[in-house]
Amino acid sequence: MNLLKTLLTISGMTMLSRITGLVRELLIARAFGASGFTDAFFVAFRIPNLLRRLFAEGAFSQAFVPILAEYVNQKGEKPARELVDKVATALVWILVLVCVAGIVAAPVVVYLIATGFGNNRDVFDLSVLMTRIMFPYILFMSLVALAGGVLNTWREFRVPAFTPVLLNVSFIVASLFVAPCLEQPVLALAFAVFVGGLLQLGIQIPALVKIGMLPRISIHVVRAFQDAGVRRIIRQMIPAIFAVSVAQISLMINTNIASRLAHGSVSWISYADRLMEFPNALLGVALGTILLPSLSRANANNDEKEYSSLLDWGLRLTFLLALPASVMLMTLPVPFTATLFHYGKFSAHDVVMTSHALIAYGVGLIGLIVVRILAPGFYAKQDIRTPVKIAVLVLVLTQLMNLVFVPIYDHAGLALSIGIGACGNAAILYVMLRRRGIYRPQAGWRMFFLKVGVALVLLAIASMWVASCFDWIGMQAHPLLRVGAMALVMIVCGIVYFGTLFALGFRLRDFRRIAS
């Protein structure tokens, strides 16, 4: 399998997802702005998102994919299919109970997440209602994660990478056509989450049928939990849940803090987070998706050289592409924010406040992406406890940094703490992989960083100079002109950065890689 070609395919699907995601955020910003009601939606959406990451994309995938790869490589497809059936059975019935409990306890959950909403009954009640509408999303997305893990193990990456587009389409339709028909328009976003989850689950089914791995869900729950493979996954999930929950607990604490700041703070951070997630997903998520099954296969075959080489390849691509993204977030925060969100009820003040958070996220973007590359180095070896210990330390450090940064930078201080904490997380993961001999860097890193550094300096100069030629907020009445100006800035930045790298000897063929 050509990993670079696969990466480009997944990144293309992810780019489509992120573009539709930006369209959705633009429409949400234009229709609802940054207010107490949008804060209510973002808080309500984070609650099912937290549990989705605990049960689905994060903890479950980290525990499930390496064990499934082991079954496929060492036992064959029939035992692997039986494992998938039993895991699906256990997952469905657990999450049905979780969803029922969450719907009943929604007022308590919302109060714990955003205590600042207690002073505004309308916002609090709206958060509770939207939480209840969106809670089944956890069940849908957990099954999507199961399907994605199976498809990725069979090296079918395109369908799982495309599924987020459907959630964005659901948001777009809701914002344009459903919201104007409702007494409380923001409720349309909650219904969009529910429908989007159903659509994402539905598109996986034909792909699973094609490879003969559509799960068969049974009523024999006890029998499923007695299976040795299921018990192994559960044992791996326990520390994995804790690892994922540490990051999400930090996010929830930050949401709570933001709910006590100026109205709109939660929304400003959320809009900045959307922009930051664009490069994070294009590179970090895509590479992590490819690396985990490939590393798991190398581990099952006891191929230490291949294992280390995969990590080295992933890190080089990460630094090559994530560092310029980080520089552009820090040097072009107002152009990005104004071009994408400065419409309708999203004011010039919202642009400035969101751009502050975006600069802070840019500081830590490289750390956020590198963690996605290095953590699979432990997960593929079924070592989840080490990343957990590191994550706990990072949580403590992040909250200590909040005590320093929030009084100085307000909501942007929260984003800065997350970014710096992620950089610390990445550094510790790297040191642990080196100490254990899991990762051994290949030759040429010093010259690699020197050349990339030269290109980054020229990129920063070019981006600031070209961006200074336009009044980004003043062009609100001319959206097409602003979009054209943004496209010009991006083209110039791309030519400067990649042209410099080409002049210094970088070639695409140097990053091609074939995985066994």
PLY file of the C-alpha trace (Angstrom):
ply
format ascii 1.0
element vertex 516
property float x
property float y
property float z
element edge 515
property int vertex1
property int vertex2
end_header
0.00 0.00 0.00
1.37 3.42 -0.99
1.05 5.39 2.25
1.58 8.81 0.64
-1.12 8.12 -1.95
-3.44 6.86 0.79
-2.67 9.95 2.87
-3.52 12.21 -0.06
-6.79 10.32 -0.58
-7.79 10.60 3.07
-6.66 14.21 3.25
-8.75 14.96 0.16
-11.82 13.46 1.82
-10.95 15.27 5.04
-10.53 18.54 3.15
-14.01 18.10 1.70
-15.23 17.49 5.23
-13.47 20.58 6.54
-14.61 22.78 3.68
-18.22 21.79 4.28
-17.51 22.25 7.99
-16.34 25.79 7.37
-19.43 26.45 5.27
-21.54 25.18 8.13
-19.72 27.42 10.62
-20.07 30.38 8.28
-23.81 29.81 8.06
-24.10 29.33 11.83
-22.09 32.50 12.45
-24.17 34.45 9.95
-27.51 33.20 11.28
-26.80 33.17 15.03
-23.61 35.18 15.65
-21.91 34.76 19.02
-24.55 35.00 21.74
-25.88 33.24 24.81
-27.98 30.98 22.56
-25.02 29.89 20.44
-23.06 29.35 23.66
-25.93 27.09 24.75
-25.63 25.03 21.56
-21.85 24.70 21.73
-22.02 23.62 25.38
-24.80 21.13 24.65
-22.91 19.73 21.66
-19.75 19.24 23.70
-21.53 16.90 26.10
-22.34 14.18 23.53
-19.00 14.93 21.87
-17.23 14.11 25.13
-18.94 10.74 25.45
-18.55 10.09 21.71
-14.79 10.42 22.10
-14.82 8.28 25.23
-16.82 5.45 23.68
-16.09 5.94 20.00
-13.34 7.70 18.09
-10.83 7.89 20.91
-10.78 5.14 23.50
-12.63 2.51 21.51
-10.55 2.84 18.34
-7.29 2.84 20.29
-8.23 -0.42 22.00
-10.14 -2.11 19.17
-8.00 -1.62 16.04
-4.73 -3.19 17.33
-6.57 -6.25 18.67
-8.65 -6.62 15.50
-5.45 -6.37 13.40
-3.92 -9.09 15.57
-6.94 -11.34 14.99
-6.84 -10.78 11.22
-3.08 -11.38 10.91
-2.73 -14.28 13.33
-6.13 -16.04 13.47
-7.87 -15.22 10.20
-11.06 -13.50 9.07
-13.63 -15.85 10.63
-12.45 -15.29 14.25
-12.13 -11.57 13.42
-15.74 -11.48 12.24
-16.92 -13.21 15.41
-15.01 -10.64 17.46
-16.65 -7.77 15.55
-20.12 -9.27 16.14
-19.59 -9.60 19.87
-17.99 -6.18 20.24
-20.92 -4.60 18.36
-23.41 -6.38 20.62
-21.67 -5.20 23.80
-21.24 -1.66 22.48
-24.85 -1.18 21.41
-26.47 -2.27 24.65
-24.06 -0.29 26.85
-24.67 2.87 24.87
-28.44 2.49 24.86
-28.29 2.62 28.66
-25.88 5.58 28.56
-28.19 7.52 26.22
-31.24 6.92 28.41
-29.34 7.99 31.52
-27.97 11.08 29.76
-31.39 12.22 28.55
-32.85 11.88 32.04
-29.91 13.57 33.80
-29.38 16.35 31.21
-30.07 19.26 33.65
-27.44 18.02 36.08
-24.91 17.41 33.30
-25.38 20.87 31.79
-25.04 22.53 35.20
-21.78 20.68 35.88
-20.36 21.62 32.47
-21.40 25.30 32.43
-22.20 26.55 35.91
-22.16 30.11 34.57
-25.42 29.37 32.73
-27.21 29.06 36.07
-27.58 32.84 36.07
-29.50 32.80 32.79
-32.49 30.45 32.96
-33.38 30.72 29.27
-29.90 29.75 28.13
-29.70 26.94 30.69
-33.08 25.45 29.70
-32.18 25.65 26.02
-28.89 23.83 26.69
-30.78 21.06 28.49
-33.29 20.63 25.66
-30.58 20.50 22.98
-28.54 18.06 25.05
-31.51 15.70 25.17
-32.09 15.97 21.42
-28.43 15.27 20.63
-27.68 12.49 23.13
-28.48 9.58 20.73
-25.64 10.92 18.57
-23.32 9.04 20.94
-24.83 5.70 19.93
-24.72 6.48 16.22
-21.11 7.67 16.29
-19.90 4.76 18.40
-21.19 2.38 15.75
-19.59 4.58 13.10
-16.28 4.22 14.99
-16.70 0.45 15.07
-17.38 0.38 11.34
-14.46 2.74 10.66
-12.08 0.55 12.67
-13.11 -2.51 10.67
-12.86 -0.71 7.32
-9.47 0.82 8.16
-8.12 -2.60 9.16
-9.22 -3.83 5.72
-7.45 -0.74 4.30
-10.67 0.87 3.13
-10.06 4.44 4.28
-12.23 6.48 1.92
-15.70 5.83 3.35
-14.74 6.54 7.01
-12.92 9.70 5.90
-15.98 10.90 3.96
-18.61 10.35 6.67
-18.09 13.69 8.52
-19.24 15.48 5.36
-22.75 14.18 6.01
-22.94 15.84 9.43
-21.86 19.11 7.86
-24.48 18.77 5.11
-27.09 18.18 7.81
-25.99 21.41 9.56
-26.07 23.37 6.31
-29.57 22.22 5.43
-30.78 22.93 8.97
-29.27 26.43 9.00
-30.71 27.39 5.62
-34.11 25.73 5.60
-35.09 24.47 9.06
-33.99 27.31 11.37
-36.25 29.98 9.77
-39.28 27.76 10.41
-38.70 27.34 14.17
-39.75 29.63 17.01
-36.30 29.10 18.51
-34.09 28.84 15.38
-30.98 27.50 17.15
-32.86 24.24 17.88
-32.39 23.38 14.20
-28.70 22.77 14.96
-29.56 20.16 17.59
-31.83 18.31 15.15
-29.04 18.48 12.57
-26.71 16.62 14.93
-29.27 13.81 15.38
-29.92 13.46 11.64
-26.21 13.77 10.80
-25.38 10.88 13.12
-27.95 8.67 11.39
-26.60 9.56 7.95
-22.99 8.80 8.95
-24.00 5.40 10.26
-26.06 4.61 7.18
-23.26 5.25 4.68
-20.98 2.72 6.42
-23.36 -0.21 5.93
-22.81 -0.84 2.18
-19.01 -0.70 2.65
-19.18 -3.27 5.47
-21.44 -5.52 3.40
-18.94 -5.32 0.51
-16.11 -6.78 2.62
-18.43 -9.22 4.40
-18.01 -7.64 7.82
-21.43 -6.14 8.63
-21.82 -6.72 12.41
-24.63 -8.96 13.64
-26.01 -7.54 16.88
-27.35 -10.15 19.30
-29.56 -10.02 22.37
-27.09 -12.30 24.17
-25.21 -9.53 25.92
-23.71 -11.71 28.67
-22.26 -14.08 26.10
-20.65 -11.17 24.29
-18.99 -9.91 27.47
-17.66 -13.40 28.22
-15.65 -13.48 24.99
-11.88 -13.33 25.58
-11.33 -10.78 22.81
-14.08 -8.49 24.11
-12.61 -8.66 27.62
-9.19 -7.73 26.24
-10.67 -4.73 24.44
-12.48 -3.66 27.61
-9.25 -3.93 29.62
-7.53 -1.77 27.03
-10.44 0.66 26.89
-10.38 1.43 30.60
-7.04 3.27 30.51
-7.89 4.56 27.02
-11.13 6.08 28.31
-9.15 7.73 31.05
-6.60 9.02 28.52
-9.27 10.53 26.28
-11.28 11.79 29.23
-8.29 13.70 30.57
-8.19 15.84 27.42
-11.95 16.23 27.42
-12.07 17.04 31.13
-9.58 19.81 30.41
-11.83 21.03 27.59
-14.89 20.93 29.84
-13.09 22.83 32.58
-12.13 25.42 29.98
-15.76 25.61 28.80
-16.85 26.18 32.38
-14.29 28.96 32.77
-15.33 30.50 29.43
-19.00 30.46 30.49
-18.00 32.82 33.33
-16.23 35.27 31.00
-17.86 37.76 28.62
-20.90 36.58 26.63
-19.69 35.03 23.40
-16.46 33.63 24.88
-17.53 30.01 24.38
-18.49 30.80 20.79
-15.25 32.69 20.03
-13.21 29.73 21.21
-15.42 27.33 19.24
-15.05 29.28 15.99
-11.27 29.48 16.47
-11.20 25.78 17.28
-12.97 25.08 13.97
-10.24 26.92 12.07
-7.50 25.18 14.04
-9.10 21.78 13.41
-8.80 22.28 9.66
-5.02 21.59 9.47
-5.25 19.31 12.50
-7.69 17.03 10.70
-6.08 17.25 7.26
-2.77 16.05 8.65
-3.07 14.78 12.22
-6.29 12.82 11.89
-5.43 11.53 8.41
-1.94 10.37 9.41
-3.18 8.88 12.67
-5.84 6.95 10.74
-3.21 5.46 8.44
-0.53 4.85 11.05
-2.53 2.95 13.68
-3.46 -0.09 11.51
-0.05 -0.03 9.77
1.80 0.11 13.09
-0.47 -2.60 14.52
0.38 -4.84 11.56
4.11 -4.20 11.99
3.83 -4.96 15.70
1.92 -8.20 15.03
4.76 -9.21 12.65
7.45 -8.18 15.20
9.01 -5.86 12.59
10.69 -3.23 14.79
12.51 -1.58 11.89
9.26 -1.03 9.96
7.58 0.22 13.13
10.22 2.89 13.76
10.38 3.81 10.09
6.61 4.43 9.97
6.85 6.83 12.91
9.78 8.65 11.32
7.88 9.07 8.04
4.83 10.38 9.89
6.87 12.92 11.88
8.67 14.29 8.81
5.40 14.87 6.99
3.94 16.43 10.12
6.69 18.99 10.56
6.79 19.70 6.83
3.08 20.58 6.68
2.00 21.46 10.23
4.64 24.11 10.90
3.57 26.34 7.97
-0.06 25.91 9.03
0.90 27.08 12.51
2.74 30.12 11.14
-0.23 31.08 8.99
-2.69 30.81 11.89
-0.50 33.19 13.89
0.19 35.67 11.09
-3.25 35.66 9.38
-5.81 35.37 12.21
-7.97 38.34 11.16
-7.99 37.47 7.42
-9.03 33.88 8.16
-11.71 34.83 10.67
-13.14 37.74 8.68
-13.25 35.82 5.40
-15.04 32.84 6.88
-17.28 34.26 9.60
-17.70 38.06 9.30
-21.24 38.03 7.94
-24.71 38.72 9.29
-24.75 38.79 13.10
-21.02 38.00 13.41
-19.62 41.45 14.23
-16.21 43.06 13.83
-15.76 42.65 17.58
-16.39 38.91 17.19
-13.71 38.82 14.47
-11.13 40.39 16.77
-12.00 38.18 19.74
-11.95 35.00 17.64
-8.63 35.97 16.06
-7.06 36.29 19.52
-8.00 32.69 20.28
-6.78 31.61 16.84
-3.32 33.06 17.46
-3.16 31.16 20.73
-4.17 27.92 19.02
-1.51 28.51 16.38
1.17 28.46 19.07
0.27 24.89 20.01
-0.90 23.49 16.68
2.29 21.52 16.07
1.94 19.86 19.48
-1.70 18.95 18.88
-0.80 17.24 15.59
2.40 15.53 16.76
0.49 13.91 19.62
-1.74 12.25 17.02
1.36 10.79 15.37
3.27 9.66 18.46
0.39 8.30 20.55
-0.33 5.48 18.04
3.27 4.42 18.66
2.04 3.26 22.08
-1.49 2.24 21.13
-0.34 -0.14 18.39
1.74 -1.97 21.02
-1.38 -2.10 23.22
0.29 0.20 25.74
-2.30 2.78 26.66
-1.22 3.35 30.25
1.86 5.38 29.30
-0.10 8.01 27.30
-2.62 8.10 30.19
0.04 9.02 32.74
1.39 11.69 30.44
-2.12 13.05 29.79
-2.82 13.36 33.53
0.35 15.38 33.99
-0.57 17.59 31.03
-4.07 18.16 32.45
-2.63 19.45 35.70
-0.12 21.67 33.88
-2.81 23.02 31.55
-5.05 24.08 34.40
-2.13 25.67 36.24
-1.37 27.64 33.07
-5.02 28.77 32.99
-4.46 30.43 36.36
-1.73 32.50 34.73
-3.02 33.08 31.19
-6.78 33.64 31.62
-6.46 36.77 33.81
-4.10 38.21 31.18
-5.58 37.03 27.86
-9.20 36.18 28.83
-10.69 33.48 26.53
-7.50 33.36 24.41
-5.63 32.27 27.52
-7.66 29.05 27.54
-6.59 28.24 23.97
-2.98 29.11 24.78
-2.95 26.72 27.75
-4.30 23.89 25.60
-1.71 24.51 22.89
1.29 24.71 25.19
0.03 21.66 27.08
-0.19 19.73 23.80
3.40 20.65 22.97
4.48 19.34 26.36
2.48 16.16 25.78
4.18 15.61 22.41
7.63 16.20 23.89
7.13 13.66 26.67
5.70 11.06 24.25
8.76 11.53 22.04
11.19 11.10 24.93
9.43 7.92 26.12
9.44 6.39 22.63
13.16 7.09 22.31
14.02 5.75 25.75
12.20 2.48 25.10
13.87 2.06 21.72
10.51 2.04 19.93
11.43 5.00 17.76
14.90 5.53 16.33
15.15 8.68 14.16
16.64 8.18 10.73
19.49 10.32 9.43
19.03 13.83 8.07
16.83 15.52 10.69
19.18 18.47 11.34
19.36 19.47 7.69
15.61 18.85 7.38
14.84 21.35 10.16
17.34 23.90 8.82
15.72 23.94 5.37
12.18 24.01 6.75
13.19 26.84 9.11
14.38 29.00 6.20
11.11 28.38 4.33
9.07 29.25 7.44
10.80 32.60 7.93
10.12 33.56 4.32
6.53 32.34 4.66
5.90 34.51 7.72
7.30 37.60 6.00
5.27 36.98 2.85
2.00 36.28 4.67
2.16 39.41 6.83
3.18 41.62 3.89
0.48 40.44 1.49
-2.23 40.42 4.18
-1.40 44.02 5.15
-2.48 45.18 1.69
-6.18 44.57 2.47
-8.75 45.92 4.94
-10.27 42.56 5.89
-13.03 43.83 8.17
-13.82 46.77 5.89
-14.49 44.38 3.00
-17.55 42.90 4.74
-19.84 44.39 2.08
-17.76 42.75 -0.67
-17.53 39.07 0.29
-16.37 37.84 -3.12
-13.59 40.42 -3.17
-12.52 39.30 0.31
-12.56 35.64 -0.68
-10.45 36.50 -3.73
-7.98 38.40 -1.57
-7.74 35.43 0.80
-7.14 33.09 -2.13
-4.36 35.41 -3.35
-2.71 35.39 0.07
-2.88 31.58 0.24
-1.42 31.20 -3.26
1.45 33.56 -2.49
2.16 31.74 0.79
2.09 28.36 -0.94
4.45 29.50 -3.68
6.89 31.05 -1.21
6.97 28.07 1.17
6.99 25.17 -1.25
9.08 27.09 -3.79
11.74 27.62 -1.13
11.67 23.96 -0.17
11.98 22.93 -3.83
14.93 25.29 -4.29
16.55 23.73 -1.21
16.24 20.22 -2.64
12.91 18.86 -1.34
11.09 16.52 -3.75
7.75 14.73 -3.46
9.36 11.36 -4.15
11.36 11.69 -0.92
8.15 11.22 1.06
6.69 8.28 -0.83
6.40 5.15 1.24
5.10 1.64 0.60
3.70 -0.26 3.60
3.67 -4.03 3.69
0 1
1 2
2 3
3 4
4 5
5 6
6 7
7 8
8 9
9 10
10 11
11 12
12 13
13 14
14 15
15 16
16 17
17 18
18 19
19 20
20 21
21 22
22 23
23 24
24 25
25 26
26 27
27 28
28 29
29 30
30 31
31 32
32 33
33 34
34 35
35 36
36 37
37 38
38 39
39 40
40 41
41 42
42 43
43 44
44 45
45 46
46 47
47 48
48 49
49 50
50 51
51 52
52 53
53 54
54 55
55 56
56 57
57 58
58 59
59 60
60 61
61 62
62 63
63 64
64 65
65 66
66 67
67 68
68 69
69 70
70 71
71 72
72 73
73 74
74 75
75 76
76 77
77 78
78 79
79 80
80 81
81 82
82 83
83 84
84 85
85 86
86 87
87 88
88 89
89 90
90 91
91 92
92 93
93 94
94 95
95 96
96 97
97 98
98 99
99 100
100 101
101 102
102 103
103 104
104 105
105 106
106 107
107 108
108 109
109 110
110 111
111 112
112 113
113 114
114 115
115 116
116 117
117 118
118 119
119 120
120 121
121 122
122 123
123 124
124 125
125 126
126 127
127 128
128 129
129 130
130 131
131 132
132 133
133 134
134 135
135 136
136 137
137 138
138 139
139 140
140 141
141 142
142 143
143 144
144 145
145 146
146 147
147 148
148 149
149 150
150 151
151 152
152 153
153 154
154 155
155 156
156 157
157 158
158 159
159 160
160 161
161 162
162 163
163 164
164 165
165 166
166 167
167 168
168 169
169 170
170 171
171 172
172 173
173 174
174 175
175 176
176 177
177 178
178 179
179 180
180 181
181 182
182 183
183 184
184 185
185 186
186 187
187 188
188 189
189 190
190 191
191 192
192 193
193 194
194 195
195 196
196 197
197 198
198 199
199 200
200 201
201 202
202 203
203 204
204 205
205 206
206 207
207 208
208 209
209 210
210 211
211 212
212 213
213 214
214 215
215 216
216 217
217 218
218 219
219 220
220 221
221 222
222 223
223 224
224 225
225 226
226 227
227 228
228 229
229 230
230 231
231 232
232 233
233 234
234 235
235 236
236 237
237 238
238 239
239 240
240 241
241 242
242 243
243 244
244 245
245 246
246 247
247 248
248 249
249 250
250 251
251 252
252 253
253 254
254 255
255 256
256 257
257 258
258 259
259 260
260 261
261 262
262 263
263 264
264 265
265 266
266 267
267 268
268 269
269 270
270 271
271 272
272 273
273 274
274 275
275 276
276 277
277 278
278 279
279 280
280 281
281 282
282 283
283 284
284 285
285 286
286 287
287 288
288 289
289 290
290 291
291 292
292 293
293 294
294 295
295 296
296 297
297 298
298 299
299 300
300 301
301 302
302 303
303 304
304 305
305 306
306 307
307 308
308 309
309 310
310 311
311 312
312 313
313 314
314 315
315 316
316 317
317 318
318 319
319 320
320 321
321 322
322 323
323 324
324 325
325 326
326 327
327 328
328 329
329 330
330 331
331 332
332 333
333 334
334 335
335 336
336 337
337 338
338 339
339 340
340 341
341 342
342 343
343 344
344 345
345 346
346 347
347 348
348 349
349 350
350 351
351 352
352 353
353 354
354 355
355 356
356 357
357 358
358 359
359 360
360 361
361 362
362 363
363 364
364 365
365 366
366 367
367 368
368 369
369 370
370 371
371 372
372 373
373 374
374 375
375 376
376 377
377 378
378 379
379 380
380 381
381 382
382 383
383 384
384 385
385 386
386 387
387 388
388 389
389 390
390 391
391 392
392 393
393 394
394 395
395 396
396 397
397 398
398 399
399 400
400 401
401 402
402 403
403 404
404 405
405 406
406 407
407 408
408 409
409 410
410 411
411 412
412 413
413 414
414 415
415 416
416 417
417 418
418 419
419 420
420 421
421 422
422 423
423 424
424 425
425 426
426 427
427 428
428 429
429 430
430 431
431 432
432 433
433 434
434 435
435 436
436 437
437 438
438 439
439 440
440 441
441 442
442 443
443 444
444 445
445 446
446 447
447 448
448 449
449 450
450 451
451 452
452 453
453 454
454 455
455 456
456 457
457 458
458 459
459 460
460 461
461 462
462 463
463 464
464 465
465 466
466 467
467 468
468 469
469 470
470 471
471 472
472 473
473 474
474 475
475 476
476 477
477 478
478 479
479 480
480 481
481 482
482 483
483 484
484 485
485 486
486 487
487 488
488 489
489 490
490 491
491 492
492 493
493 494
494 495
495 496
496 497
497 498
498 499
499 500
500 501
501 502
502 503
503 504
504 505
505 506
506 507
507 508
508 509
509 510
510 511
511 512
512 513
513 514
514 515
